[in-house]
Amino acid sequence: MSQINSFRDLIVYQKAYKLSMEIFELSKSFPKEEKYSLTDQIRRASRSVCSNIAEAWAKKIYIKAFVSKLTDSLGEEHETEVWLDYARDCGYLKEDKHKRLMSEYDEVRKILISMINNPGKFCK
């Protein structure tokens, strides 16, 4: 394992950031009437996964604060999955794309849960 000097070095952050950018690009094709609902919500939730990881990293000197922010990130990850389901079921996202994104978010979720369950590996 290489040294982690920043939240940007965390695999989970890198994966979540890549996914949020992909969601941003995909959501550009959503209908205009979804601008202030689905489009805004899915972008916000996917970005919050990343921002909460960054906040957790900033608070890693306090294990409880670190775990709390990672738990917030996990909640945002779950919310993103719900919005992806809506995007698929409203016909804005094809099934194969939905399935791939869900699989990648499954990886993010598993890493977050591992970090939550093993904060001592990251906290000082």
C-alpha positions in Angstrom: 0.0 0.0 0.0 1.4 3.4 -1.0 1.5 6.2 1.5 -1.6 8.2 1.8 -0.9 11.9 2.2 -4.2 13.3 1.1 -7.8 12.3 0.7 -7.1 12.4 -3.0 -4.8 9.4 -2.5 -7.6 7.2 -1.2 -8.9 4.7 -3.8 -12.4 5.2 -2.5 -12.2 9.0 -3.2 -10.8 8.4 -6.6 -13.5 5.9 -7.5 -16.3 8.1 -6.1 -14.9 11.2 -7.9 -14.7 9.4 -11.2 -18.3 8.2 -10.8 -19.6 11.7 -9.9 -18.0 13.1 -13.0 -19.6 10.4 -15.1 -23.0 11.1 -13.5 -22.5 14.8 -14.3 -21.9 14.0 -18.0 -24.8 11.5 -18.1 -27.2 13.9 -16.4 -26.6 16.6 -19.1 -28.9 14.6 -21.3 -31.8 14.5 -18.7 -34.9 16.4 -19.8 -35.0 20.1 -18.9 -38.0 19.5 -16.6 -35.7 17.4 -14.4 -33.2 20.2 -13.9 -34.3 21.2 -10.4 -35.2 17.7 -9.3 -33.5 14.5 -10.5 -30.6 16.2 -12.3 -29.8 18.4 -9.3 -30.3 15.7 -6.7 -28.2 13.0 -8.4 -25.3 15.4 -9.0 -25.5 16.7 -5.4 -25.6 13.2 -3.9 -22.8 11.8 -6.0 -20.6 14.8 -5.2 -21.4 14.6 -1.5 -19.9 11.1 -1.4 -16.6 12.7 -2.3 -16.9 15.8 -0.2 -17.7 13.8 2.9 -14.6 11.6 2.4 -12.5 14.7 2.2 -14.1 16.1 5.4 -13.5 12.7 7.1 -9.9 12.9 6.2 -9.6 16.4 7.6 -11.0 15.1 10.9 -9.0 11.9 11.1 -7.3 12.9 14.4 -10.7 12.2 16.0 -11.9 8.7 15.3 -15.5 9.4 16.1 -15.6 12.4 13.8 -13.8 10.5 11.0 -16.3 7.6 11.3 -19.3 10.1 11.4 -18.2 11.8 8.1 -17.6 8.4 6.5 -21.1 7.4 7.6 -22.4 10.6 6.0 -20.6 9.6 2.8 -22.1 6.2 2.9 -25.6 7.7 3.2 -24.9 9.9 0.2 -23.7 6.8 -1.7 -27.0 5.1 -0.9 -28.9 8.2 -2.0 -27.0 8.3 -5.3 -28.1 4.7 -5.9 -31.8 5.7 -5.4 -31.4 8.5 -7.9 -29.8 6.1 -10.4 -32.8 3.9 -10.0 -35.1 6.8 -10.8 -33.0 7.7 -13.8 -33.3 4.2 -15.1 -37.0 3.8 -14.4 -37.8 7.2 -16.0 -36.0 6.0 -19.1 -33.0 8.5 -18.9 -30.5 5.7 -18.2 -30.1 2.5 -20.0 -30.2 -0.8 -18.0 -26.6 -1.7 -18.9 -25.2 1.7 -17.9 -27.3 1.5 -14.7 -26.0 -2.0 -13.9 -22.4 -0.9 -14.4 -22.7 2.2 -12.3 -24.4 0.3 -9.5 -21.6 -2.3 -9.6 -19.0 0.5 -9.2 -20.9 2.1 -6.4 -21.1 -1.3 -4.8 -17.2 -1.1 -4.6 -17.3 2.4 -3.1 -19.9 1.2 -0.5 -17.8 -1.8 0.5 -14.6 0.3 0.9 -16.5 2.9 3.0 -17.9 0.2 5.2 -14.4 -1.3 5.6 -13.0 2.2 6.6 -15.9 2.7 9.0 -15.3 -0.7 10.6 -11.4 -0.2 10.7 -10.8 3.6 11.4 -7.6 2.9 13.2 -5.9 2.2 9.9 -6.4 5.8 8.9 -6.6 7.8 12.1 -3.6 8.9 14.2 
